[in-house]
């Protein structure tokens, strides 16, 4: 067997004829930048849409919401109250004078009449002081009466002197008349006539002076007597007050009514002005109601109210308002209009209705927790979520709400009859603009 050997001269490597360099084409830089910017814009828009959608909307299950339909009707402007029964008139019972309780005559809760003795006190110091004051006042009264007696005596003495002078004047005038006639006939000397004339002139001047003195003294005595009598009257009043302080040791009911809070003990020492209890008007009560401060500007004396008790409706009137606000409420007194108010117990609680205005036609929406959440602090207005006709979503809408009562809220603007409004609380989505409602 022969082997054939093939030898190729200057042969090229395998595949050398197929390998060749390919030239690569690159995209222009400007086009690459344009495409990158476009992608960034689309990505930003998508992110903004996702974030904005999540911030302005929220999905809520319909079963967790309360939805009411806006309707036309009559708005009854009233507010329910919670009132406490208190006596119409309360008179406090205080100790006028201090002392030790010797005897208690009535028990707490008893019905008393005005002036009825309730307890007896003893006060030896007060009794001795009153006795000393009585003696002092009596002595001063005696002194005043003595001065008054002296003035009366002086007045009588002046009158007697004037009468004496009048008599002397009359006698002297008669003597002068007689001497004048006799002197004309030569029976009386000129000296005797002159003496008669001088005596008549003297007595006339003396009478004038006495009359003037008497008038002056009479005027002064009248003023002094008036002052003495006024002082005597004041002293007599002081004497009555001193004796009344002893009478104050008997504690009496100031008015008729029911005695309450009266629990003195025999042997107990009381100070002046210490409170012992009070007397409440029997069978006459009023209601003291706590009212939300929201209605402070709308409640005034004379407004009407009513309360149901024992199967009957009783008419009430706002008698007095206490505008001080405590804990978000103020108080008002309501009195019964009828002459025979119901038999109520002190401290009993009732629920009257206070009428704020007359019934009037209005657009109404059911009252709910949304009322507190509907006010927008930023704009100062109110908003409400209105359900779409298909019931799948709800949009926030600006509204104007007016008066409210426990049942309805008056709609002034932003809603029309037939609109469906979410009336439950907006907690958790009050800042949203749109709600997606799901049946789950």
Secondary structure by P-SEA (a helix, b strand, c coil): cbbbbbbbccccccccccbbbbbbbbccaaaaaaaaaaaaaaaaaaaaaaaaaaaabbbbbcccbbbbbbbbccccbbbbbbbbbbbcbbbbbbccbbbbbcccccccccccccccccbbbbbaaaaaaaaaaaaaaaaaaaaaaaaaaaaaaaaaaaaaaaaaaaaaaaaaaaaaaaaaaaaaaccccaaaaaaaaaaaaaaaaaaaaaaaaaaaaaaaaaaaaaaaaaaaaaaaaaaaaaaaaaaaccccccccccccccccccccccccccccbbbccccbbbbbbbbcccccccccccbbbbbbcccbbbbbbbcccccccccccbbbbbbbcccccccccccbbbbbbbbcccbbbbbcccccccccccccccccbbbbbbbcccccbbbbbbbccccccccbbbbccccccccccccccccccccccbbbbbcc
